[in-house]
């Protein structure tokens, strides 16, 4: 079953594949469609999938191998997942899609160079960038102690997505031990609690203070949007409503093992599919780096160039070599590899 979810403006692009002809793309992942033709190879003991996409570029065909242990299925809600995805999509509406576009979003039409784009026609492609964010970004991920189910943490995540930042999340749901103890030793009284290694390990609590700090230090000329302003009429109300839409990731579950290196997750904050993954990572208290990829982020281009496809969520686990799209498969992988016994 296909379910169309449109947090972004409708995307219209012709995609030619070996299994289907032309399709109108409207969806949360902002990506061209991959085929279901798989190629396999064994890599370090792991069975790897490769999916070859074919699309018209400048009058020719461009075939790419997709680096993923699972076949991407854009815009598809898997069997048994409709209820979860629907409830996870409520924050998208309640927060008016805050964080889907990069700060200072500026689209332009350019010559098609074969790189990532949400839409193409003729020999042109849509290029999306920020006109207000500084070109230089933080050299290290900002550390954030928080948990998925908190409305105050939600505001900070929205800001990080809009500012195109990389965040090392150290989950601190109720009942967790390690990261709560670690953060309290650094001065945390409430969550979210931030430590910025790019600024002499500056430590800070209180969501509004963190949001204002992130915009002041990393936002350039980007203004704080209405739904992130301190004491805004709808700021806290919509954040609370978004948080209670799914009462998940509030309490910790014991993981059977913890990764030596943080997992890496490519996403942007309003993706309902990525929310399902973040809930599991939070409950198991698994440290993970989120590389936010709002519309206009150059990280979309780099991921597409490296992997051969773009959609969110995309997980990389250097502890096992796993690379995969598809939220249901990612959740199953995390539960199997790190979940409770």
KEKEKOL-308893 format. One record per residue (C-alpha): residue in three letters; chain; x, y, z. Coordinates in steps of 0.001 Angstrom, whole numbers. Example, Ala and Ser with C-alpha at 12.3 -4.5 7.8 and 13.67 -1.06 7.14 Angstrom:
2
<atom res="ALA" chain="A" east="12300" north="-4500" up="7800"/>
<atom res="SER" chain="A" east="13670" north="-1060" up="7140"/>
//
This chain:
341
<atom res="UNK" chain="A" east="0" north="0" up="0"/>
<atom res="UNK" chain="A" east="1251" north="3466" up="-874"/>
<atom res="UNK" chain="A" east="468" north="6354" up="1450"/>
<atom res="UNK" chain="A" east="1337" north="9867" up="324"/>
<atom res="UNK" chain="A" east="2576" north="12189" up="3060"/>
<atom res="UNK" chain="A" east="3539" north="15681" up="1973"/>
<atom res="UNK" chain="A" east="5440" north="17767" up="4546"/>
<atom res="UNK" chain="A" east="7303" north="19337" up="1650"/>
<atom res="UNK" chain="A" east="5703" north="20960" up="-1375"/>
<atom res="UNK" chain="A" east="4582" north="18388" up="-3951"/>
<atom res="UNK" chain="A" east="7469" north="17002" up="-5936"/>
<atom res="UNK" chain="A" east="6908" north="16258" up="-9585"/>
<atom res="UNK" chain="A" east="9639" north="14281" up="-11321"/>
<atom res="UNK" chain="A" east="9715" north="11602" up="-13981"/>
<atom res="UNK" chain="A" east="11579" north="8514" up="-12831"/>
<atom res="UNK" chain="A" east="12385" north="5734" up="-15279"/>
<atom res="UNK" chain="A" east="13224" north="2377" up="-13713"/>
<atom res="UNK" chain="A" east="13512" north="-1228" up="-14802"/>
<atom res="UNK" chain="A" east="10301" north="-2119" up="-12961"/>
<atom res="UNK" chain="A" east="8106" north="943" up="-13393"/>
<atom res="UNK" chain="A" east="7832" north="3800" up="-15840"/>
<atom res="UNK" chain="A" east="6777" north="7265" up="-14723"/>
<atom res="UNK" chain="A" east="5580" north="8243" up="-11262"/>
<atom res="UNK" chain="A" east="4638" north="11464" up="-9568"/>
<atom res="UNK" chain="A" east="6659" north="11768" up="-6377"/>
<atom res="UNK" chain="A" east="5073" north="13458" up="-3386"/>
<atom res="UNK" chain="A" east="6624" north="12631" up="-79"/>
<atom res="UNK" chain="A" east="8563" north="12969" up="3097"/>
<atom res="UNK" chain="A" east="11854" north="11650" up="1790"/>
<atom res="UNK" chain="A" east="12387" north="14071" up="-1110"/>
<atom res="UNK" chain="A" east="14172" north="11548" up="-3292"/>
<atom res="UNK" chain="A" east="13998" north="9923" up="-6666"/>
<atom res="UNK" chain="A" east="12628" north="6399" up="-6718"/>
<atom res="UNK" chain="A" east="14920" north="3360" up="-6662"/>
<atom res="UNK" chain="A" east="14087" north="114" up="-8430"/>
<atom res="UNK" chain="A" east="13755" north="-3257" up="-6770"/>
<atom res="UNK" chain="A" east="16503" north="-4849" up="-8852"/>
<atom res="UNK" chain="A" east="19071" north="-6125" up="-6361"/>
<atom res="UNK" chain="A" east="22699" north="-7092" up="-6658"/>
<atom res="UNK" chain="A" east="24465" north="-8876" up="-3820"/>
<atom res="UNK" chain="A" east="28000" north="-9138" up="-2605"/>
<atom res="UNK" chain="A" east="29589" north="-10336" up="594"/>
<atom res="UNK" chain="A" east="31416" north="-7557" up="2434"/>
<atom res="UNK" chain="A" east="33214" north="-8460" up="5632"/>
<atom res="UNK" chain="A" east="30869" north="-11346" up="6255"/>
<atom res="UNK" chain="A" east="27750" north="-9216" up="5665"/>
<atom res="UNK" chain="A" east="25423" north="-9741" up="2727"/>
<atom res="UNK" chain="A" east="25118" north="-6407" up="944"/>
<atom res="UNK" chain="A" east="22292" north="-5281" up="-1336"/>
<atom res="UNK" chain="A" east="22775" north="-3005" up="-4308"/>
<atom res="UNK" chain="A" east="19849" north="-1418" up="-6125"/>
<atom res="UNK" chain="A" east="20394" north="76" up="-9567"/>
<atom res="UNK" chain="A" east="18377" north="3142" up="-10469"/>
<atom res="UNK" chain="A" east="17934" north="4412" up="-14021"/>
<atom res="UNK" chain="A" east="16811" north="7935" up="-14807"/>
<atom res="UNK" chain="A" east="17121" north="10405" up="-17648"/>
<atom res="UNK" chain="A" east="19853" north="13016" up="-17186"/>
<atom res="UNK" chain="A" east="20738" north="15377" up="-19979"/>
<atom res="UNK" chain="A" east="19352" north="13055" up="-22603"/>
<atom res="UNK" chain="A" east="21081" north="9933" up="-21279"/>
<atom res="UNK" chain="A" east="20626" north="7288" up="-18607"/>
<atom res="UNK" chain="A" east="22448" north="7417" up="-15277"/>
<atom res="UNK" chain="A" east="22752" north="4093" up="-13417"/>
<atom res="UNK" chain="A" east="23737" north="4119" up="-9768"/>
<atom res="UNK" chain="A" east="24389" north="1378" up="-7251"/>
<atom res="UNK" chain="A" east="22648" north="2109" up="-3958"/>
<atom res="UNK" chain="A" east="24676" north="1341" up="-832"/>
<atom res="UNK" chain="A" east="22103" north="-202" up="1483"/>
<atom res="UNK" chain="A" east="21531" north="-3534" up="3223"/>
<atom res="UNK" chain="A" east="17841" north="-3097" up="2387"/>
<atom res="UNK" chain="A" east="16076" north="-1929" up="-756"/>
<atom res="UNK" chain="A" east="14757" north="1652" up="-432"/>
<atom res="UNK" chain="A" east="10999" north="1926" up="-838"/>
<atom res="UNK" chain="A" east="10240" north="5656" up="-1034"/>
<atom res="UNK" chain="A" east="6784" north="6868" up="-30"/>
<atom res="UNK" chain="A" east="5742" north="3388" up="1077"/>
<atom res="UNK" chain="A" east="4204" north="2586" up="4440"/>
<atom res="UNK" chain="A" east="5012" north="-1042" up="5144"/>
<atom res="UNK" chain="A" east="2403" north="-3576" up="6225"/>
<atom res="UNK" chain="A" east="1435" north="-3129" up="9862"/>
<atom res="UNK" chain="A" east="3069" north="295" up="10101"/>
<atom res="UNK" chain="A" east="206" north="2618" up="9109"/>
<atom res="UNK" chain="A" east="-946" north="3397" up="12657"/>
<atom res="UNK" chain="A" east="2590" north="4081" up="13870"/>
<atom res="UNK" chain="A" east="3459" north="6308" up="10928"/>
<atom res="UNK" chain="A" east="165" north="8202" up="11158"/>
<atom res="UNK" chain="A" east="651" north="9032" up="14848"/>
<atom res="UNK" chain="A" east="4322" north="9863" up="14258"/>
<atom res="UNK" chain="A" east="3237" north="12269" up="11499"/>
<atom res="UNK" chain="A" east="1025" north="14351" up="13808"/>
<atom res="UNK" chain="A" east="3936" north="16543" up="15009"/>
<atom res="UNK" chain="A" east="4541" north="17461" up="11368"/>
<atom res="UNK" chain="A" east="1126" north="19142" up="11310"/>
<atom res="UNK" chain="A" east="1119" north="20427" up="14873"/>
<atom res="UNK" chain="A" east="4514" north="22102" up="14472"/>
<atom res="UNK" chain="A" east="3654" north="23430" up="10999"/>
<atom res="UNK" chain="A" east="6564" north="21462" up="9488"/>
<atom res="UNK" chain="A" east="9145" north="23486" up="11429"/>
<atom res="UNK" chain="A" east="12577" north="22148" up="10508"/>
<atom res="UNK" chain="A" east="11710" north="20751" up="7088"/>
<atom res="UNK" chain="A" east="13409" north="23673" up="5306"/>
<atom res="UNK" chain="A" east="16895" north="24900" up="6043"/>
<atom res="UNK" chain="A" east="17162" north="28369" up="7572"/>
<atom res="UNK" chain="A" east="17181" north="31013" up="4847"/>
<atom res="UNK" chain="A" east="15893" north="28511" up="2294"/>
<atom res="UNK" chain="A" east="16609" north="29681" up="-1263"/>
<atom res="UNK" chain="A" east="15728" north="27570" up="-4338"/>
<atom res="UNK" chain="A" east="17090" north="28206" up="-7829"/>
<atom res="UNK" chain="A" east="16909" north="26553" up="-11231"/>
<atom res="UNK" chain="A" east="20295" north="25417" up="-12570"/>
<atom res="UNK" chain="A" east="21696" north="23210" up="-15313"/>
<atom res="UNK" chain="A" east="21331" north="19528" up="-14497"/>
<atom res="UNK" chain="A" east="24718" north="18212" up="-13345"/>
<atom res="UNK" chain="A" east="23435" north="14752" up="-12396"/>
<atom res="UNK" chain="A" east="23635" north="15446" up="-8668"/>
<atom res="UNK" chain="A" east="20891" north="15325" up="-6077"/>
<atom res="UNK" chain="A" east="17685" north="17234" up="-6745"/>
<atom res="UNK" chain="A" east="14064" north="16793" up="-5695"/>
<atom res="UNK" chain="A" east="12774" north="17701" up="-9158"/>
<atom res="UNK" chain="A" east="14075" north="17862" up="-12734"/>
<atom res="UNK" chain="A" east="12661" north="18891" up="-16078"/>
<atom res="UNK" chain="A" east="14395" north="19235" up="-19416"/>
<atom res="UNK" chain="A" east="18074" north="19867" up="-18741"/>
<atom res="UNK" chain="A" east="17352" north="21805" up="-15554"/>
<atom res="UNK" chain="A" east="17227" north="20826" up="-11879"/>
<atom res="UNK" chain="A" east="16136" north="22520" up="-8680"/>
<atom res="UNK" chain="A" east="19048" north="23545" up="-6469"/>
<atom res="UNK" chain="A" east="18231" north="24335" up="-2839"/>
<atom res="UNK" chain="A" east="20526" north="26169" up="-471"/>
<atom res="UNK" chain="A" east="20525" north="28610" up="2449"/>
<atom res="UNK" chain="A" east="21136" north="32309" up="1855"/>
<atom res="UNK" chain="A" east="21522" north="33111" up="5567"/>
<atom res="UNK" chain="A" east="23534" north="30298" up="7192"/>
<atom res="UNK" chain="A" east="27322" north="30742" up="7299"/>
<atom res="UNK" chain="A" east="29324" north="28514" up="4972"/>
<atom res="UNK" chain="A" east="31528" north="27264" up="7827"/>
<atom res="UNK" chain="A" east="29757" north="24799" up="10069"/>
<atom res="UNK" chain="A" east="30785" north="23402" up="13478"/>
<atom res="UNK" chain="A" east="33748" north="21047" up="13143"/>
<atom res="UNK" chain="A" east="32440" north="18615" up="15774"/>
<atom res="UNK" chain="A" east="28912" north="17440" up="16558"/>
<atom res="UNK" chain="A" east="27256" north="19332" up="19395"/>
<atom res="UNK" chain="A" east="26492" north="17019" up="22329"/>
<atom res="UNK" chain="A" east="22874" north="16932" up="23492"/>
<atom res="UNK" chain="A" east="21538" north="15071" up="26514"/>
<atom res="UNK" chain="A" east="17792" north="14691" up="25955"/>
<atom res="UNK" chain="A" east="15010" north="12263" up="25129"/>
<atom res="UNK" chain="A" east="12580" north="11959" up="22236"/>
<atom res="UNK" chain="A" east="9358" north="12280" up="24239"/>
<atom res="UNK" chain="A" east="10134" north="15669" up="25821"/>
<atom res="UNK" chain="A" east="8394" north="18785" up="24392"/>
<atom res="UNK" chain="A" east="11308" north="20969" up="25470"/>
<atom res="UNK" chain="A" east="13814" north="18701" up="23748"/>
<atom res="UNK" chain="A" east="11594" north="18831" up="20670"/>
<atom res="UNK" chain="A" east="12129" north="22586" up="20358"/>
<atom res="UNK" chain="A" east="15907" north="22164" up="20404"/>
<atom res="UNK" chain="A" east="15768" north="19388" up="17798"/>
<atom res="UNK" chain="A" east="13623" north="21597" up="15547"/>
<atom res="UNK" chain="A" east="16242" north="24333" up="15843"/>
<atom res="UNK" chain="A" east="19107" north="21938" up="15101"/>
<atom res="UNK" chain="A" east="17323" north="20660" up="11997"/>
<atom res="UNK" chain="A" east="16584" north="24155" up="10716"/>
<atom res="UNK" chain="A" east="20224" north="25153" up="11310"/>
<atom res="UNK" chain="A" east="21536" north="22049" up="9479"/>
<atom res="UNK" chain="A" east="23642" north="20957" up="12451"/>
<atom res="UNK" chain="A" east="25134" north="17609" up="13441"/>
<atom res="UNK" chain="A" east="24176" north="16540" up="16964"/>
<atom res="UNK" chain="A" east="25571" north="13739" up="19109"/>
<atom res="UNK" chain="A" east="22559" north="12615" up="21109"/>
<atom res="UNK" chain="A" east="23093" north="10896" up="24449"/>
<atom res="UNK" chain="A" east="19579" north="9757" up="25381"/>
<atom res="UNK" chain="A" east="18389" north="10374" up="28938"/>
<atom res="UNK" chain="A" east="14836" north="8969" up="29286"/>
<atom res="UNK" chain="A" east="13443" north="8246" up="32729"/>
<atom res="UNK" chain="A" east="15025" north="5207" up="34317"/>
<atom res="UNK" chain="A" east="18310" north="5544" up="32424"/>
<atom res="UNK" chain="A" east="21598" north="5591" up="34273"/>
<atom res="UNK" chain="A" east="24772" north="6240" up="32313"/>
<atom res="UNK" chain="A" east="24026" north="9458" up="30426"/>
<atom res="UNK" chain="A" east="21910" north="10944" up="33200"/>
<atom res="UNK" chain="A" east="24808" north="10477" up="35601"/>
<atom res="UNK" chain="A" east="27263" north="11826" up="33021"/>
<atom res="UNK" chain="A" east="25161" north="14925" up="32351"/>
<atom res="UNK" chain="A" east="24514" north="15626" up="36025"/>
<atom res="UNK" chain="A" east="28255" north="15529" up="36648"/>
<atom res="UNK" chain="A" east="28507" north="18292" up="34055"/>
<atom res="UNK" chain="A" east="25833" north="20376" up="35784"/>
<atom res="UNK" chain="A" east="22558" north="19208" up="34227"/>
<atom res="UNK" chain="A" east="19456" north="19886" up="36287"/>
<atom res="UNK" chain="A" east="16851" north="19346" up="33561"/>
<atom res="UNK" chain="A" east="16752" north="18212" up="29930"/>
<atom res="UNK" chain="A" east="17695" north="19117" up="27267"/>
<atom res="UNK" chain="A" east="21278" north="19808" up="28325"/>
<atom res="UNK" chain="A" east="23901" north="20831" up="25772"/>
<atom res="UNK" chain="A" east="27689" north="20679" up="25658"/>
<atom res="UNK" chain="A" east="29362" north="22417" up="22710"/>
<atom res="UNK" chain="A" east="32885" north="21080" up="22021"/>
<atom res="UNK" chain="A" east="33294" north="23809" up="19389"/>
<atom res="UNK" chain="A" east="33096" north="26526" up="22062"/>
<atom res="UNK" chain="A" east="35364" north="25399" up="24903"/>
<atom res="UNK" chain="A" east="32853" north="22719" up="25925"/>
<atom res="UNK" chain="A" east="30293" north="25320" up="26915"/>
<atom res="UNK" chain="A" east="27534" north="23623" up="28928"/>
<atom res="UNK" chain="A" east="23962" north="24913" up="28973"/>
<atom res="UNK" chain="A" east="20489" north="23860" up="30062"/>
<atom res="UNK" chain="A" east="16983" north="25273" up="29410"/>
<atom res="UNK" chain="A" east="15539" north="24764" up="25944"/>
<atom res="UNK" chain="A" east="14907" north="28450" up="25136"/>
<atom res="UNK" chain="A" east="18474" north="29363" up="26112"/>
<atom res="UNK" chain="A" east="19866" north="26567" up="23949"/>
<atom res="UNK" chain="A" east="17725" north="27557" up="20948"/>
<atom res="UNK" chain="A" east="18836" north="31188" up="21187"/>
<atom res="UNK" chain="A" east="22471" north="30146" up="21582"/>
<atom res="UNK" chain="A" east="22381" north="27885" up="18526"/>
<atom res="UNK" chain="A" east="20866" north="30616" up="16344"/>
<atom res="UNK" chain="A" east="23265" north="33276" up="17624"/>
<atom res="UNK" chain="A" east="26386" north="31169" up="17177"/>
<atom res="UNK" chain="A" east="25541" north="29042" up="14123"/>
<atom res="UNK" chain="A" east="22610" north="30763" up="12447"/>
<atom res="UNK" chain="A" east="24375" north="33639" up="10719"/>
<atom res="UNK" chain="A" east="21588" north="35940" up="9554"/>
<atom res="UNK" chain="A" east="18872" north="33318" up="10118"/>
<atom res="UNK" chain="A" east="16039" north="34521" up="12332"/>
<atom res="UNK" chain="A" east="14371" north="32374" up="14988"/>
<atom res="UNK" chain="A" east="10998" north="31251" up="13542"/>
<atom res="UNK" chain="A" east="7714" north="31948" up="15295"/>
<atom res="UNK" chain="A" east="7296" north="28451" up="16745"/>
<atom res="UNK" chain="A" east="10737" north="28520" up="18364"/>
<atom res="UNK" chain="A" east="10621" north="31986" up="19922"/>
<atom res="UNK" chain="A" east="10869" north="32260" up="23682"/>
<atom res="UNK" chain="A" east="7416" north="32609" up="25240"/>
<atom res="UNK" chain="A" east="5754" north="32483" up="21813"/>
<atom res="UNK" chain="A" east="1988" north="32067" up="21996"/>
<atom res="UNK" chain="A" east="2078" north="28668" up="20288"/>
<atom res="UNK" chain="A" east="5671" north="27580" up="20978"/>
<atom res="UNK" chain="A" east="5180" north="25448" up="24076"/>
<atom res="UNK" chain="A" east="1578" north="24464" up="23268"/>
<atom res="UNK" chain="A" east="2474" north="22923" up="19900"/>
<atom res="UNK" chain="A" east="5620" north="21332" up="21340"/>
<atom res="UNK" chain="A" east="3537" north="19663" up="24067"/>
<atom res="UNK" chain="A" east="896" north="18561" up="21577"/>
<atom res="UNK" chain="A" east="3571" north="17077" up="19318"/>
<atom res="UNK" chain="A" east="5138" north="15245" up="22254"/>
<atom res="UNK" chain="A" east="1901" north="13627" up="23489"/>
<atom res="UNK" chain="A" east="861" north="12517" up="19998"/>
<atom res="UNK" chain="A" east="2943" north="9407" up="20700"/>
<atom res="UNK" chain="A" east="3672" north="8592" up="24337"/>
<atom res="UNK" chain="A" east="6863" north="6758" up="23440"/>
<atom res="UNK" chain="A" east="10554" north="7102" up="24336"/>
<atom res="UNK" chain="A" east="9774" north="8372" up="27831"/>
<atom res="UNK" chain="A" east="11306" north="5485" up="29780"/>
<atom res="UNK" chain="A" east="14494" north="3512" up="29266"/>
<atom res="UNK" chain="A" east="14768" north="-155" up="28346"/>
<atom res="UNK" chain="A" east="17882" north="-2118" up="29145"/>
<atom res="UNK" chain="A" east="20018" north="-2809" up="26079"/>
<atom res="UNK" chain="A" east="21852" north="-6117" up="25867"/>
<atom res="UNK" chain="A" east="24952" north="-4360" up="24575"/>
<atom res="UNK" chain="A" east="26097" north="-840" up="23790"/>
<atom res="UNK" chain="A" east="27966" north="200" up="20643"/>
<atom res="UNK" chain="A" east="31578" north="1300" up="20956"/>
<atom res="UNK" chain="A" east="30982" north="4033" up="18371"/>
<atom res="UNK" chain="A" east="27830" north="6140" up="18075"/>
<atom res="UNK" chain="A" east="25440" north="5138" up="15323"/>
<atom res="UNK" chain="A" east="24857" north="7744" up="12586"/>
<atom res="UNK" chain="A" east="21358" north="8696" up="11458"/>
<atom res="UNK" chain="A" east="20526" north="10962" up="8520"/>
<atom res="UNK" chain="A" east="17166" north="12638" up="8967"/>
<atom res="UNK" chain="A" east="15264" north="15872" up="9406"/>
<atom res="UNK" chain="A" east="13096" north="16474" up="12416"/>
<atom res="UNK" chain="A" east="9568" north="16251" up="11035"/>
<atom res="UNK" chain="A" east="10022" north="12871" up="9319"/>
<atom res="UNK" chain="A" east="7523" north="10416" up="10889"/>
<atom res="UNK" chain="A" east="9600" north="7468" up="9695"/>
<atom res="UNK" chain="A" east="12706" north="8793" up="11424"/>
<atom res="UNK" chain="A" east="10736" north="9425" up="14618"/>
<atom res="UNK" chain="A" east="10069" north="5685" up="14914"/>
<atom res="UNK" chain="A" east="13816" north="5033" up="14727"/>
<atom res="UNK" chain="A" east="14650" north="7754" up="17225"/>
<atom res="UNK" chain="A" east="12149" north="6330" up="19706"/>
<atom res="UNK" chain="A" east="13963" north="2998" up="19779"/>
<atom res="UNK" chain="A" east="17392" north="4621" up="20017"/>
<atom res="UNK" chain="A" east="16132" north="6741" up="22925"/>
<atom res="UNK" chain="A" east="14520" north="3883" up="24841"/>
<atom res="UNK" chain="A" east="17693" north="1787" up="24559"/>
<atom res="UNK" chain="A" east="19858" north="4842" up="25409"/>
<atom res="UNK" chain="A" east="22045" north="4262" up="22360"/>
<atom res="UNK" chain="A" east="24319" north="7214" up="21541"/>
<atom res="UNK" chain="A" east="23875" north="8372" up="17975"/>
<atom res="UNK" chain="A" east="24918" north="11244" up="15755"/>
<atom res="UNK" chain="A" east="22074" north="12827" up="13842"/>
<atom res="UNK" chain="A" east="23168" north="14511" up="10646"/>
<atom res="UNK" chain="A" east="20239" north="16782" up="9949"/>
<atom res="UNK" chain="A" east="19345" north="17085" up="6278"/>
<atom res="UNK" chain="A" east="16549" north="19653" up="5857"/>
<atom res="UNK" chain="A" east="15572" north="20794" up="2376"/>
<atom res="UNK" chain="A" east="18537" north="22858" up="1209"/>
<atom res="UNK" chain="A" east="21216" north="20955" up="3161"/>
<atom res="UNK" chain="A" east="24416" north="20160" up="1248"/>
<atom res="UNK" chain="A" east="24517" north="16900" up="3219"/>
<atom res="UNK" chain="A" east="21775" north="15640" up="915"/>
<atom res="UNK" chain="A" east="24141" north="16084" up="-2022"/>
<atom res="UNK" chain="A" east="27058" north="14379" up="-269"/>
<atom res="UNK" chain="A" east="24942" north="11427" up="911"/>
<atom res="UNK" chain="A" east="23476" north="10970" up="-2558"/>
<atom res="UNK" chain="A" east="26939" north="11087" up="-4142"/>
<atom res="UNK" chain="A" east="28313" north="8555" up="-1659"/>
<atom res="UNK" chain="A" east="25340" north="6191" up="-1339"/>
<atom res="UNK" chain="A" east="23602" north="6604" up="-4701"/>
<atom res="UNK" chain="A" east="20211" north="7500" up="-3229"/>
<atom res="UNK" chain="A" east="18615" north="9904" up="-772"/>
<atom res="UNK" chain="A" east="15751" north="9336" up="1612"/>
<atom res="UNK" chain="A" east="15378" north="9438" up="5366"/>
<atom res="UNK" chain="A" east="16002" north="7762" up="7648"/>
<atom res="UNK" chain="A" east="19377" north="6345" up="6637"/>
<atom res="UNK" chain="A" east="21430" north="4532" up="9284"/>
<atom res="UNK" chain="A" east="25161" north="3819" up="9377"/>
<atom res="UNK" chain="A" east="26648" north="1596" up="12080"/>
<atom res="UNK" chain="A" east="30435" north="1453" up="11942"/>
<atom res="UNK" chain="A" east="30409" north="-1131" up="14728"/>
<atom res="UNK" chain="A" east="28958" north="-3751" up="12374"/>
<atom res="UNK" chain="A" east="29263" north="-2203" up="8918"/>
<atom res="UNK" chain="A" east="25476" north="-1960" up="8549"/>
<atom res="UNK" chain="A" east="24129" north="611" up="6082"/>
<atom res="UNK" chain="A" east="20402" north="837" up="5487"/>
<atom res="UNK" chain="A" east="17326" north="2779" up="4500"/>
<atom res="UNK" chain="A" east="13762" north="1935" up="5590"/>
<atom res="UNK" chain="A" east="12585" north="2698" up="9128"/>
<atom res="UNK" chain="A" east="10999" north="-722" up="9757"/>
<atom res="UNK" chain="A" east="14222" north="-2511" up="8803"/>
<atom res="UNK" chain="A" east="16318" north="-74" up="10820"/>
<atom res="UNK" chain="A" east="14176" north="-588" up="13936"/>
<atom res="UNK" chain="A" east="14372" north="-4374" up="13510"/>
<atom res="UNK" chain="A" east="18157" north="-4152" up="13105"/>
<atom res="UNK" chain="A" east="18589" north="-2024" up="16240"/>
<atom res="UNK" chain="A" east="16379" north="-4326" up="18290"/>
<atom res="UNK" chain="A" east="18223" north="-7424" up="17066"/>
<atom res="UNK" chain="A" east="21694" north="-5959" up="17546"/>
<atom res="UNK" chain="A" east="21291" north="-3890" up="20710"/>
<atom res="UNK" chain="A" east="17778" north="-4500" up="22058"/>
<atom res="UNK" chain="A" east="16640" north="-6067" up="25281"/>
<atom res="UNK" chain="A" east="17139" north="-9802" up="25745"/>
//
